[in-house]
């Protein structure tokens, strides 16, 4: 699982990313966080986003930010449609507003969907000192505006682009109780770990293991204080993925 030649990008998706704080990610040498523009348009919302000078300031993050500006649904009028996970309401945003928001938020890396943008939009985004990655589900490729900033990649669950690696499962595994150990991937939820008073991995130097937390303790936390256990398991798994 070692990807030491790549920068690991952690995805702060709505379902699991916020189990750890920005500081905790920095403590385990993560230097890129990824956020979905769809999630941000639901909360804090377009009006708040439009007033921000920089996305990294809003996240309390002092390293680099990947903004995933690919939308799940675009209607016939070209409006991006987002369904709120809180109340089910639908939010509609034009692609012109999306481009304006991206320019305002100033991310370091931008992920775009090829069939949702055009050359004029790419030309506007080239004003930013950011790398653009365009994923394609088919159709014609687009010509780069700035060849040194523009990349094209296939759309797949584990996004690997240039020197960056964004695994889709590392956070969800941690929140499901799956954790890396000397024996490989184990399920800390299992009753067999109730009285396992050994560390997750021998000689592990991650913040979780350095605090002396055992499999038994993390098993207990998972069943009784799950949000706290998620934070510890995320730190351990990310640290071990980085090698």
trRosetta pair geometry for C-beta under 8 A, 3 or more apart (Angstrom, degrees):
i j d omega theta_ij theta_ji phi_ij phi_ji
1 180 7.1 -107 42 -109 160 144
1 240 7.0 37 90 131 132 89
1 241 5.5 -82 146 -123 113 64
1 243 7.8 177 95 -64 74 90
2 241 7.6 165 -104 -178 36 39
2 242 7.9 20 -139 144 67 18
2 243 3.8 55 -131 -72 102 134
3 6 4.6 -34 158 39 105 113
3 8 6.6 115 83 -77 122 94
3 165 5.2 -86 162 61 151 170
3 241 6.7 -7 23 163 103 84
3 242 7.4 -62 60 -115 78 39
3 243 7.3 172 34 -11 42 116
4 242 6.8 82 -96 178 70 57
4 243 4.8 -71 -60 56 107 136
5 163 7.6 -110 144 -143 72 83
6 160 7.3 -66 -123 -142 153 95
6 163 5.8 176 -132 179 62 56
6 164 6.3 114 -172 -136 99 11
6 165 3.8 59 138 -12 150 119
7 31 6.2 -72 -155 63 114 105
7 32 5.6 78 146 -2 119 128
7 163 5.6 59 3 130 97 91
7 164 5.1 -31 65 -106 99 66
7 165 6.9 162 73 21 45 76
8 30 6.2 -77 87 -120 102 82
8 32 7.3 -177 95 48 42 100
8 165 5.8 -37 -105 73 53 96
8 166 7.9 123 -167 -92 52 43
8 167 7.7 -24 -146 7 94 98
8 238 6.9 150 132 -159 153 92
8 241 6.5 107 -113 111 148 118
8 242 5.8 -92 -13 -86 144 92
9 32 4.3 -48 -109 103 78 121
9 33 7.3 144 -164 -116 71 11
9 34 5.1 58 162 -32 110 115
9 66 5.5 21 -155 -2 134 148
9 164 5.4 37 -31 -175 123 105
9 165 6.6 174 13 77 87 39
9 166 4.1 -37 70 -87 115 90
10 17 6.9 131 149 -137 94 98
10 25 5.9 -125 36 -136 159 132
10 30 5.3 -1 -11 -157 125 146
10 32 7.1 153 20 93 67 65
10 33 5.5 -31 70 -116 91 64
10 34 6.7 -172 88 20 37 84
10 170 7.8 -91 -118 84 78 127
10 171 7.0 105 -159 -62 86 120
10 238 6.9 -6 -89 -117 121 136
11 17 5.9 -111 116 -85 54 121
11 34 4.6 -31 -105 72 62 114
11 35 7.9 147 -159 -81 56 31
11 36 8.0 38 -167 -37 98 93
11 68 7.9 22 -133 -22 101 141
11 166 6.2 84 -51 -168 106 108
11 168 7.4 12 9 -122 153 51
11 171 6.4 -122 62 2 89 143
12 17 3.2 150 -142 152 44 151
12 18 6.3 67 -161 -57 95 69
12 33 5.6 24 -22 -178 116 107
12 34 6.5 177 16 78 74 52
12 35 5.0 -21 63 -90 109 80
12 59 7.6 168 16 -136 170 124
13 16 6.2 27 69 40 93 76
13 17 5.1 133 33 -23 45 114
13 36 6.3 44 -113 -8 74 121
13 39 6.9 -177 -149 -56 52 151
13 171 7.3 155 32 85 101 151
14 17 7.4 4 -37 24 12 102
14 36 7.8 -63 -23 43 88 124
14 39 5.0 -170 -53 -124 102 124
14 85 6.1 135 148 22 160 161
15 172 7.2 18 108 -96 125 93
15 175 7.6 -177 139 74 90 169
16 19 5.8 -25 -175 -13 63 117
16 171 4.4 144 112 147 129 111
16 172 5.8 -165 -11 -82 163 56
16 174 7.4 132 -179 68 131 98
16 175 4.6 -114 -125 -28 122 149
16 230 7.3 -141 -153 -168 88 133
17 20 7.9 -79 172 42 48 81
17 35 7.8 172 119 -101 169 72
17 171 6.2 -16 -84 -154 57 160
19 171 7.6 156 28 -163 122 100
19 174 7.5 -173 80 110 154 122
19 175 6.5 -167 -45 -85 157 105
19 227 6.5 -155 -134 -159 87 69
19 230 3.9 -86 -160 124 143 123
19 231 5.3 -153 152 -71 86 64
19 234 5.7 145 93 -24 120 147
20 24 4.3 -118 -175 84 103 134
20 25 5.8 118 120 -51 125 84
20 230 7.8 -132 -44 123 77 87
20 231 5.1 133 -88 -133 74 78
20 234 5.1 -130 -37 92 127 144
20 235 6.6 142 -110 -57 139 85
21 24 4.7 101 54 3 76 101
21 25 7.3 -140 97 -2 44 84
22 25 5.8 -56 -154 36 35 110
22 26 6.4 34 150 -18 67 106
22 33 7.3 -54 -120 -53 89 154
22 59 6.2 127 -84 147 135 87
22 60 4.8 -175 20 99 153 94
22 61 4.8 -136 -142 -86 134 77
23 26 5.5 -55 -149 37 34 112
23 27 6.3 41 150 -27 66 103
24 27 5.5 -47 -148 28 34 117
24 28 7.1 12 158 -2 62 103
24 207 7.5 -119 -150 48 87 161
24 231 6.7 -57 -171 -166 171 101
24 234 8.0 69 130 94 129 115
24 235 6.1 -85 173 -85 110 114
25 28 6.4 -70 -154 45 33 94
25 30 4.1 -58 174 53 92 134
25 33 6.7 69 127 -78 165 108
25 238 7.6 -55 -129 133 73 170
26 29 7.7 48 -175 -74 37 18
26 30 6.5 -89 -80 57 32 79
26 31 8.0 72 -119 -89 69 53
26 62 7.4 33 -97 45 143 97
26 63 6.9 167 -103 -18 98 122
27 207 6.0 37 129 -53 130 140
27 235 7.7 -11 86 -136 111 118
28 206 6.8 16 -116 -141 116 87
28 207 6.7 -97 -69 -5 99 110
28 235 5.6 -178 -51 -151 145 77
28 238 5.4 90 125 101 146 117
28 239 4.9 -99 -151 -76 120 87
28 242 7.3 166 158 8 94 147
29 242 6.4 128 79 -170 119 167
30 33 7.1 72 140 -66 120 76
30 63 7.5 180 116 55 64 158
30 238 6.6 -30 -62 172 118 140
31 63 4.4 -142 -159 -170 64 147
31 64 6.1 40 148 26 82 95
32 63 6.6 -107 -70 126 36 118
32 64 5.0 -26 -103 82 76 98
32 65 7.3 158 -155 -97 65 17
32 66 5.7 49 175 -22 109 106
32 108 7.6 -114 -123 71 96 132
32 109 7.4 15 -150 17 127 132
32 164 6.7 -30 53 -134 172 114
33 59 6.5 -180 87 166 149 155
33 61 5.5 -93 21 -134 139 161
33 63 7.3 115 -4 75 89 103
33 64 7.8 170 25 93 64 50
33 65 5.8 -24 68 -115 84 68
33 66 6.9 -155 99 27 36 81
34 65 7.6 136 -97 -170 34 58
34 66 3.9 -26 -102 74 83 114
34 67 7.7 -174 -151 -73 64 16
34 68 5.9 55 177 -29 105 107
34 111 7.9 29 -149 -5 118 132
34 166 6.2 32 -19 -126 156 133
35 39 6.5 -114 -179 64 85 122
35 40 6.2 68 147 -48 121 114
35 55 7.3 -157 47 175 136 130
35 59 7.0 -146 -40 -85 143 133
35 65 6.9 -19 13 -167 103 105
35 66 7.4 153 19 82 55 64
35 67 6.3 -20 67 -115 82 59
35 68 6.8 -152 97 22 33 89
36 39 4.4 87 73 2 98 103
36 40 7.0 -173 94 -6 53 84
36 68 4.6 -37 -106 72 63 115
37 40 5.4 -56 -146 40 39 112
37 41 6.2 42 155 -25 70 104
37 67 6.0 55 -57 178 98 98
37 68 6.4 -145 -2 86 79 56
37 69 4.6 38 -3 -108 143 64
37 71 7.7 -59 78 -74 108 82
37 98 6.9 77 151 -145 153 97
37 101 7.1 117 -148 108 122 135
37 102 7.6 -41 -96 -77 143 89
38 41 6.0 -58 -151 32 27 110
38 42 7.0 24 152 -15 61 103
38 68 7.9 -44 10 101 91 98
38 71 6.1 135 -74 -119 110 69
38 72 6.6 51 -102 -3 158 98
38 80 7.8 -131 -97 163 85 122
38 82 4.9 171 -153 -116 86 124
39 42 5.9 -59 -159 34 35 109
39 43 7.2 -44 167 52 68 76
40 43 7.3 -92 -144 80 28 40
40 44 6.9 -14 -166 30 69 67
40 49 5.9 90 150 -86 113 131
41 45 6.6 42 -173 -133 39 35
41 46 5.7 23 -140 -60 81 81
41 49 7.1 -43 -92 -10 57 151
41 82 5.5 123 87 28 125 163
41 91 5.7 175 139 116 110 148
41 93 6.1 -93 -143 -27 147 147
42 45 7.1 -51 142 -79 14 63
42 82 6.1 -130 -58 139 94 130
42 84 5.0 146 -139 -117 112 75
42 85 6.6 51 176 17 164 82
42 86 7.0 153 172 2 116 106
42 91 6.6 -162 -89 3 64 147
43 86 7.3 86 -41 -28 126 136
44 48 3.8 -58 125 71 121 153
44 49 6.6 157 73 -47 96 75
44 58 7.7 -120 8 -164 135 131
45 48 5.2 86 65 15 80 101
45 49 6.8 -148 99 -7 37 95
46 49 5.6 -60 -142 39 31 112
46 50 6.1 31 162 -25 68 107
46 91 7.7 171 -25 -175 114 128
46 93 6.5 171 -87 -101 135 123
46 97 7.1 -2 -146 165 131 131
46 101 7.3 -89 -139 -88 80 134
47 50 6.1 -53 -148 31 26 111
47 51 7.1 18 155 -14 57 108
48 51 6.1 -68 -161 35 34 107
48 52 7.1 43 147 -37 67 99
49 52 5.8 -47 -158 10 39 116
49 101 5.6 17 134 -145 125 115
49 104 7.4 113 149 91 78 129
49 105 6.8 -28 -172 -73 96 113
50 100 7.6 14 -120 123 97 109
50 101 6.5 -76 -86 -103 70 84
50 104 6.4 45 -141 90 47 173
52 55 6.5 76 131 -81 144 46
52 57 6.8 175 -165 67 101 107
52 58 5.3 -30 -127 -50 142 123
52 104 6.5 109 74 140 77 106
52 105 6.2 34 91 -104 122 70
53 57 6.5 22 66 28 90 148
53 104 7.6 -99 -129 178 24 79
53 106 7.8 -11 148 14 54 129
54 57 4.6 88 75 -1 95 106
54 58 7.5 -168 96 -6 54 83
54 105 6.8 87 -152 -170 31 43
54 106 5.1 -47 -121 57 78 121
55 58 5.6 -55 -157 34 42 113
55 59 6.4 30 152 -12 72 109
55 65 5.3 -157 97 118 117 166
55 67 6.5 149 -9 -76 176 118
55 105 3.9 41 -46 -175 107 100
55 106 6.6 -166 7 61 88 64
55 107 5.6 -3 35 -75 143 79
56 59 5.7 -61 -147 44 34 107
56 61 4.9 -104 -155 77 78 88
56 62 6.9 104 166 -100 121 22
56 63 7.7 -161 -140 66 128 34
56 64 7.7 -67 -91 -133 131 21
56 65 5.0 -149 -75 -26 87 129
56 106 7.9 -65 3 91 96 95
57 60 7.6 32 -178 -72 32 35
59 65 6.7 146 21 -100 151 129
61 65 6.3 113 92 -73 137 102
64 108 4.0 -45 -160 27 102 162
64 109 7.1 64 156 -6 116 97
65 107 4.8 -104 100 -136 99 83
65 108 5.6 127 52 12 57 93
65 109 7.5 -158 104 34 44 76
66 107 6.5 75 -145 180 15 127
66 108 7.0 -55 -73 67 50 87
66 109 4.3 -22 -113 72 78 111
66 110 7.7 180 -161 -77 60 22
66 111 6.6 42 173 -20 101 105
66 164 7.6 133 -81 -174 139 151
66 166 7.5 -113 86 -82 169 137
67 102 6.5 167 106 -126 152 90
67 105 6.4 102 -85 107 153 137
67 107 3.7 -135 -10 -49 113 163
67 109 7.2 172 24 87 63 56
67 110 5.3 -14 66 -112 97 68
67 111 7.0 -159 96 23 49 76
68 111 4.5 -12 -120 56 62 126
69 98 6.3 123 -167 177 117 114
69 102 6.0 -12 -82 -84 153 126
69 110 5.9 -6 9 -168 121 93
69 111 6.3 163 29 75 66 61
69 112 5.6 -10 76 -93 102 68
69 113 8.0 -131 104 0 67 79
70 111 5.7 -55 -20 124 105 98
70 112 6.3 142 -72 -156 79 21
70 113 4.1 102 -132 -41 94 102
70 116 7.0 145 -137 27 61 148
70 135 6.7 -10 -89 43 146 119
71 74 5.7 97 90 -56 128 89
71 80 4.3 -116 -119 -142 165 110
71 81 7.6 111 170 42 126 49
71 82 7.3 -97 -145 -69 103 88
71 98 8.0 -83 -44 -107 127 152
71 113 6.8 -107 32 15 63 138
71 116 6.1 143 35 -131 101 159
72 82 7.5 103 37 -108 104 65
73 80 7.3 120 86 -161 59 53
73 81 4.5 -46 99 62 113 101
73 82 7.7 173 49 -74 97 39
74 78 6.3 -7 175 -148 109 36
74 79 6.9 164 -157 78 65 32
74 80 5.5 -34 -101 -96 79 56
74 81 7.0 165 -103 9 24 83
74 95 7.9 25 -133 -61 127 108
74 116 5.6 168 -40 -119 154 102
75 78 7.2 -55 74 12 66 16
75 79 5.1 -5 40 56 107 87
75 81 5.6 73 -33 -30 102 125
75 92 7.7 -28 10 -127 130 113
78 94 7.0 40 113 -144 94 75
78 95 6.0 -66 161 -5 103 115
79 92 4.5 7 165 -168 131 106
79 93 6.8 141 -166 63 80 28
79 94 5.8 -52 -111 -89 74 56
79 95 8.0 -136 -109 -23 31 73
80 92 7.0 147 74 -155 51 51
80 93 4.8 -25 60 65 105 86
80 94 7.4 158 12 -113 85 6
80 95 6.7 114 -29 -72 104 66
80 98 6.2 79 -4 -61 145 133
80 116 7.7 56 -87 -161 102 129
81 90 5.9 -13 -166 -170 96 110
81 91 7.4 148 -157 76 46 49
81 92 5.6 -15 -100 -99 69 76
82 90 7.1 149 76 -157 43 57
82 91 4.5 -19 63 60 97 101
82 92 7.9 -176 22 -76 72 30
82 93 7.3 15 1 6 111 107
83 88 6.4 -18 -176 -154 99 47
83 89 7.5 165 -153 85 56 31
83 90 5.6 -30 -98 -99 65 72
83 91 7.8 -174 -80 17 17 77
84 87 5.3 6 100 47 132 70
84 88 6.1 -48 69 8 86 9
84 89 4.7 21 18 53 127 76
84 90 7.4 -130 -2 -72 83 24
84 91 6.5 89 -51 -20 91 106
93 97 5.0 -115 -174 81 91 129
93 98 5.9 108 130 -59 117 87
94 97 4.7 99 59 5 80 100
94 98 7.1 -136 103 -6 45 86
95 98 5.0 -46 -146 33 42 119
95 99 6.4 44 154 -20 68 98
95 116 6.9 -179 -106 165 127 85
95 117 7.1 174 -164 -101 133 62
95 121 6.7 -56 155 -96 116 141
96 99 5.9 -51 -151 34 31 109
96 100 6.5 32 150 -18 63 107
97 100 5.5 -54 -148 38 35 114
97 101 6.3 38 153 -22 66 104
98 101 5.8 -55 -151 34 29 112
98 102 6.5 30 152 -20 64 105
99 102 5.7 -53 -148 34 33 112
99 103 6.4 33 154 -18 65 105
99 121 5.4 -130 -89 -143 135 92
99 124 5.5 46 178 95 131 143
99 125 6.7 -109 -145 -60 94 91
100 103 5.8 -55 -151 36 31 111
100 104 6.4 28 152 -17 64 109
101 104 5.6 -60 -149 38 32 110
101 105 6.0 24 158 -17 69 112
102 105 5.9 -59 -139 39 29 106
102 107 6.9 -57 -157 15 79 106
102 110 6.2 53 -159 -120 130 135
102 125 6.3 -18 113 -111 135 103
102 128 7.6 -88 140 -34 93 153
103 106 7.5 21 173 -65 32 63
103 124 6.9 -69 -67 153 128 101
103 125 7.2 -131 -74 -107 84 57
103 127 6.7 23 -128 71 109 123
103 128 6.5 -147 -121 -57 62 112
106 128 6.3 -180 -129 -135 62 115
106 130 7.5 -172 -167 -54 51 123
107 110 5.6 125 77 -72 124 78
107 128 7.7 33 57 172 60 152
107 130 5.8 68 91 -124 69 141
108 130 5.6 176 -171 -122 22 85
108 131 7.2 16 148 20 66 87
109 130 6.2 -180 -85 -171 22 93
109 131 4.9 -15 -114 63 78 97
109 132 8.0 172 -161 -82 57 23
109 133 6.7 16 -179 -2 100 111
109 164 7.1 53 -109 -58 169 172
110 125 6.4 -105 60 -168 164 136
110 128 7.6 85 -24 78 131 148
110 130 5.5 64 -13 140 101 135
110 131 7.3 -177 26 88 69 49
110 132 5.2 -18 66 -112 103 67
110 133 7.0 176 87 28 51 70
111 133 5.2 -23 -108 73 64 103
111 135 6.8 16 -172 -11 94 109
111 159 7.6 -7 -117 -170 140 161
112 116 7.0 -145 -179 69 83 104
112 117 5.3 -9 176 -10 130 146
112 132 6.4 -4 5 -168 122 95
112 133 7.0 161 24 84 74 49
112 134 4.8 -28 76 -105 100 73
112 135 7.3 176 85 19 46 71
113 116 4.3 55 78 12 103 118
113 117 7.1 140 73 -5 57 95
113 134 7.4 96 -155 -158 6 71
113 135 5.9 -35 -112 66 56 90
113 137 7.6 -1 -161 -7 100 104
113 155 7.7 30 -122 -87 86 133
114 117 6.9 -85 -148 43 25 91
114 134 4.9 87 -78 167 82 108
114 135 6.4 -126 -17 87 92 38
114 136 4.3 11 7 -94 149 77
114 137 7.5 -168 46 16 107 65
114 139 6.5 180 116 75 125 118
114 141 7.4 -75 -139 -128 144 44
114 142 6.1 -173 -143 -12 97 115
114 152 7.6 43 -79 -135 124 104
115 136 7.6 103 -28 -135 85 66
115 137 6.8 -56 -3 42 126 98
115 138 8.0 13 -51 69 129 71
115 139 5.9 104 -81 27 103 158
117 121 4.5 -119 -161 77 96 143
117 122 6.3 100 147 -49 125 85
117 134 7.3 -111 51 -122 131 117
117 142 7.7 -29 92 -63 99 170
118 121 5.3 102 54 8 63 102
118 122 7.3 -124 106 -2 36 91
119 122 5.5 -55 -149 38 37 112
119 123 6.3 42 152 -25 68 103
119 142 6.6 -173 -80 -162 77 111
119 143 7.0 17 -112 54 115 92
119 145 7.6 139 -163 -70 75 100
120 123 5.5 -50 -150 31 33 116
120 124 6.7 35 151 -19 63 100
121 124 5.7 -52 -154 32 34 111
121 125 6.5 28 152 -14 66 107
122 125 5.7 -57 -146 40 34 109
122 126 6.4 47 152 -35 64 100
122 132 6.8 111 -140 168 91 168
122 134 8.0 -27 -98 -65 122 135
122 142 6.7 163 -39 146 156 138
122 144 7.7 -135 168 -148 140 40
122 145 4.9 176 136 -26 101 123
122 150 7.5 45 -167 -112 123 128
123 126 5.7 -45 -154 17 32 118
123 145 5.3 170 -94 -114 54 141
124 127 6.4 -35 177 -1 45 112
125 128 5.9 -39 -177 19 61 111
125 130 7.2 -72 171 66 94 118
125 132 6.1 96 121 -87 132 132
125 145 7.7 142 69 36 82 149
126 132 7.6 -58 -83 -21 67 139
126 145 4.1 -107 -64 113 143 138
126 146 5.0 143 -143 -16 113 111
126 149 6.9 137 -129 74 79 144
130 149 6.9 85 95 -165 44 123
131 149 5.2 -148 -116 -160 52 70
131 150 7.8 -170 -163 -69 64 25
131 151 6.9 15 174 4 105 110
131 162 7.5 -55 176 3 156 159
132 144 7.9 158 72 -137 119 91
132 145 7.9 46 31 36 152 103
132 146 7.9 111 18 52 116 95
132 149 5.7 58 13 137 87 91
132 150 5.0 -10 67 -110 106 66
132 151 7.0 170 91 27 56 67
133 151 4.9 -18 -109 72 74 101
133 152 7.5 153 -161 -98 59 22
133 153 5.9 -3 -173 11 106 117
133 161 5.1 12 -123 -169 145 165
134 142 6.2 -44 117 42 170 121
134 150 7.4 2 -2 -167 109 88
134 151 7.4 173 23 88 69 49
134 152 5.2 -29 69 -108 91 74
134 153 7.6 150 76 26 43 69
135 152 7.7 143 -95 -162 27 61
135 153 5.5 -38 -100 77 74 82
135 154 6.8 35 -150 152 86 16
135 155 4.1 94 166 -77 125 85
135 159 7.8 -71 -82 -122 133 116
136 139 6.4 -138 -161 56 108 85
136 141 6.7 -66 -65 -98 156 68
136 152 6.5 15 -14 -171 115 107
136 153 7.9 166 15 80 80 36
136 154 6.8 -58 58 -114 79 46
136 155 6.6 -149 65 -20 30 98
137 155 5.4 -23 -74 24 79 141
141 152 5.8 1 -144 -126 111 169
142 152 7.5 159 45 -87 77 125
144 147 4.9 112 96 -94 141 53
144 149 7.5 156 -172 68 118 68
144 150 3.2 164 -135 78 113 151
145 149 7.7 -33 75 68 84 112
145 150 6.3 134 37 -57 64 140
146 149 4.1 28 93 29 115 112
146 150 5.8 142 70 -21 60 102
147 150 6.1 -66 -122 41 26 103
151 161 5.8 126 115 -171 146 112
151 162 6.2 -104 -85 -43 165 107
153 159 7.0 90 122 -155 148 86
153 160 7.8 -175 -152 74 141 52
153 161 5.1 -85 -54 -97 154 105
156 159 6.7 156 69 -83 72 56
157 168 4.4 -87 171 12 86 154
157 169 7.8 37 153 -37 121 92
158 165 7.6 -5 174 -168 96 82
158 166 7.1 171 -165 85 54 60
158 167 5.4 -10 -128 -122 99 55
158 168 5.6 -115 -79 -1 57 94
158 169 7.8 -41 -80 1 97 93
159 164 8.0 -12 119 113 92 98
159 165 7.8 159 92 -156 58 37
159 166 4.4 -2 64 58 99 111
159 168 7.5 93 -3 -54 80 94
160 164 7.3 174 -153 92 44 57
160 165 5.2 3 -114 -113 83 73
160 166 7.4 -159 -73 29 44 67
161 164 5.3 -10 68 63 77 101
161 166 8.0 3 15 6 94 105
167 170 4.6 80 90 -21 124 107
167 241 7.2 -116 13 -156 150 149
168 172 7.6 0 143 10 65 123
169 172 5.5 -74 -151 53 52 105
169 173 5.3 58 154 -33 86 106
170 173 5.9 -51 -146 30 24 114
170 174 6.8 25 155 -18 58 105
170 237 5.8 166 -170 134 89 122
170 238 6.5 90 161 -85 133 71
170 241 5.9 -18 -121 -57 136 159
171 174 5.8 -54 -155 32 34 112
171 175 6.5 22 154 -10 67 109
171 234 6.4 20 -126 -121 69 109
172 175 5.7 -59 -145 44 35 107
172 176 6.1 31 154 -17 67 110
173 176 5.8 -65 -148 41 29 107
173 178 4.1 -77 -173 73 86 117
173 179 7.7 154 141 -68 99 39
173 185 7.5 -73 -166 -147 132 125
173 237 6.5 161 91 -144 113 160
174 177 7.9 63 176 -54 29 14
174 178 7.0 -84 -69 64 25 69
174 179 6.9 68 -117 -88 64 77
174 230 6.1 95 133 -156 99 67
174 233 4.1 157 -160 117 89 104
174 234 4.3 99 157 -78 166 62
174 236 7.9 149 -121 57 112 86
174 237 4.9 -131 -77 13 107 146
175 230 5.0 21 -104 -126 73 114
175 233 7.6 171 -61 81 33 130
175 234 7.7 24 -50 -65 74 101
176 187 8.0 -57 131 -130 88 91
177 187 5.5 53 115 -164 106 68
177 188 4.6 -133 -173 53 90 85
177 189 4.1 48 146 -33 168 97
177 222 5.3 68 -105 -151 109 149
177 229 7.7 6 -101 135 78 131
177 233 7.1 -107 -122 -113 34 167
178 185 5.5 8 -177 -177 102 106
178 186 7.3 166 -149 82 56 32
178 187 5.8 -29 -94 -98 67 65
178 188 7.6 -162 -83 4 16 83
179 185 7.2 150 72 -151 26 61
179 186 6.0 -31 64 63 78 80
179 187 8.0 133 19 -107 77 19
179 188 5.3 35 10 -34 125 116
179 200 5.8 -78 141 -147 129 129
179 218 7.5 12 -24 137 168 151
179 233 5.2 -102 -90 -145 114 102
179 236 6.1 21 -155 96 111 131
179 237 6.1 -116 -133 -68 64 100
180 184 7.4 -72 -142 177 65 28
180 185 6.0 -37 -95 -94 58 63
180 186 8.0 124 -124 17 12 77
180 200 7.4 70 84 155 54 116
180 201 6.8 0 117 -57 80 130
180 236 7.0 -167 49 136 87 95
180 237 5.6 123 4 -118 103 69
180 240 4.4 -154 80 101 144 158
180 241 7.6 168 -18 -53 154 68
181 184 6.8 -7 62 53 75 27
181 185 7.6 133 22 -109 79 15
181 186 5.0 1 14 3 129 121
181 200 5.1 -121 -98 174 90 68
181 201 5.2 -165 -141 -74 50 77
181 215 7.8 20 -100 -87 141 121
182 201 5.4 139 -42 -134 76 72
182 202 5.6 29 -60 9 135 96
183 186 6.1 57 77 -57 110 115
186 190 7.7 -94 172 23 90 124
186 193 7.6 118 147 -67 128 134
186 215 8.0 -23 104 -132 146 127
187 190 4.9 87 93 -24 99 104
188 193 5.7 -85 -151 75 56 167
188 215 6.4 -148 -129 -157 94 81
188 218 5.3 -56 -167 117 144 109
188 219 5.3 -144 171 -86 84 69
188 222 5.6 143 110 -28 110 154
188 229 7.7 -166 106 -180 143 128
188 233 7.0 -133 13 -99 150 129
189 193 8.0 89 62 39 13 125
189 219 7.1 145 -114 -139 19 78
189 222 5.8 -119 -90 125 70 145
189 223 7.2 119 -137 -65 75 92
190 193 5.7 91 75 2 79 98
190 219 7.8 -71 63 -125 49 120
191 194 5.4 -11 -169 -24 59 118
192 196 7.0 46 134 -43 67 121
193 196 4.4 -56 -144 19 60 128
193 215 4.5 -104 -159 150 110 110
193 216 6.3 -162 157 -84 71 47
193 218 7.7 -44 148 74 134 88
193 219 4.2 172 107 -70 107 140
194 216 6.2 43 161 -132 25 84
194 219 5.7 -130 -89 119 43 149
194 220 7.6 91 -138 -63 65 80
195 216 5.8 28 -129 -105 16 126
196 214 6.7 -173 109 158 68 104
196 215 3.9 -26 98 80 117 126
196 216 5.1 177 59 -53 55 82
196 219 7.2 98 39 -17 102 138
197 214 4.9 -16 -151 -168 45 161
197 215 7.5 -116 -73 46 13 83
197 216 5.2 -15 -79 1 59 135
198 214 6.1 105 53 -146 15 100
198 215 6.2 10 64 5 65 110
199 202 6.6 132 69 -85 115 37
199 204 6.2 -164 148 31 132 111
199 209 5.0 63 -162 -140 125 103
199 212 7.7 -94 -88 -147 101 37
199 213 7.5 86 -125 81 74 53
199 214 6.2 -87 -82 -113 39 57
199 215 7.4 106 171 -31 12 80
200 204 6.3 -21 74 16 92 160
200 208 7.0 21 7 111 137 122
200 209 5.9 -108 36 -81 98 108
200 213 7.8 14 -22 96 102 90
200 215 6.2 129 -85 -75 59 82
200 218 7.2 22 -68 9 109 157
200 236 5.7 30 69 -166 164 150
201 204 3.9 89 76 -50 102 124
201 209 6.5 -66 52 -85 79 153
201 236 7.7 154 8 -170 111 111
201 240 6.8 126 -12 -96 161 131
204 208 7.9 -19 120 74 129 87
204 209 3.9 87 88 30 109 169
204 210 7.9 -116 109 -43 76 69
204 236 7.0 27 163 -144 148 95
204 239 7.4 98 -175 109 103 130
204 240 7.1 -36 -133 -78 118 103
205 209 7.0 -63 -64 75 6 117
205 210 6.2 38 -162 -64 47 110
205 239 7.5 -146 82 173 66 135
206 209 5.1 80 57 18 84 99
206 210 6.6 -153 88 -10 37 94
206 235 5.7 143 172 136 114 88
206 236 4.7 132 104 -113 160 56
206 239 3.6 161 -101 60 110 165
206 240 6.9 -50 -50 -40 135 79
207 210 5.6 -59 -138 40 28 113
207 211 6.6 28 162 -21 63 105
207 235 5.1 -56 53 162 107 143
207 236 8.0 -117 57 -66 66 63
207 239 7.5 178 10 -55 72 146
208 211 6.3 -65 -163 30 26 106
208 213 5.4 -64 175 44 78 130
208 218 7.8 43 -179 -86 125 129
208 232 4.3 110 -116 -169 118 85
208 233 7.3 85 -100 -72 164 27
208 235 5.1 148 -33 84 104 113
208 236 4.3 -55 40 -59 143 102
208 239 7.9 -160 19 16 99 140
209 212 7.6 61 178 -68 41 18
209 213 6.8 -98 -98 50 34 82
209 236 6.5 99 -28 -113 93 107
213 217 5.0 -123 -159 82 77 133
213 218 5.7 83 155 -52 115 96
213 232 6.2 -46 82 -166 172 145
214 217 4.8 100 52 6 75 99
214 218 7.0 -147 94 0 40 88
215 218 5.9 -61 -145 44 30 106
215 219 6.0 39 153 -27 66 106
216 219 5.6 -52 -148 32 28 115
216 220 6.5 28 153 -18 62 104
217 220 5.7 -54 -153 35 32 112
217 221 6.4 32 150 -19 66 105
218 221 5.4 -48 -143 37 36 114
218 222 6.3 44 155 -28 65 101
218 229 5.8 117 -162 -140 72 102
218 232 6.2 -137 -115 101 107 136
218 233 6.8 117 -165 -68 128 94
219 222 5.9 -51 -150 28 28 113
219 223 6.9 11 157 -6 60 108
220 223 6.3 -71 -156 42 29 100
220 224 5.9 -18 166 18 68 119
221 224 6.4 -82 -132 56 24 84
221 225 4.9 -52 -155 61 72 94
221 226 7.4 136 145 -90 69 27
221 228 5.6 -100 -168 90 119 102
221 229 3.7 151 119 -73 107 103
221 232 7.1 46 97 29 160 138
222 226 5.8 42 -161 -111 45 71
222 229 4.2 -158 -77 143 59 171
222 233 7.8 52 -86 -38 107 137
223 226 7.5 59 -75 -69 7 86
225 228 4.3 -1 135 30 113 119
225 229 6.3 132 92 -22 73 90
226 229 5.5 -60 -146 39 36 111
226 230 6.3 44 156 -29 70 100
227 230 5.6 -45 -151 24 33 116
227 231 7.1 36 151 -20 60 99
228 231 5.9 -50 -159 28 37 113
228 232 6.9 29 150 -12 66 105
229 232 5.8 -59 -152 40 38 108
229 233 6.0 31 155 -16 73 110
230 233 5.9 -62 -143 42 28 106
230 234 6.0 32 158 -23 66 108
231 234 5.9 -54 -146 33 25 112
231 235 6.6 24 156 -17 60 107
232 235 5.9 -56 -152 35 30 110
232 236 6.5 26 154 -16 65 108
233 236 5.7 -55 -147 39 33 111
233 237 6.0 29 158 -17 68 109
234 237 6.0 -59 -142 40 26 106
234 238 6.0 22 163 -15 65 111
235 238 6.2 -57 -142 40 24 106
235 239 6.2 26 159 -20 61 112
236 239 5.9 -61 -149 36 25 112
236 240 6.4 16 158 -13 64 111
237 240 5.9 -62 -148 41 29 106
237 241 6.2 33 154 -24 66 105
238 241 5.6 -51 -145 33 32 113
238 242 6.5 30 156 -18 64 106
239 242 6.0 -60 -156 36 28 110
240 243 7.3 44 -180 -75 38 35
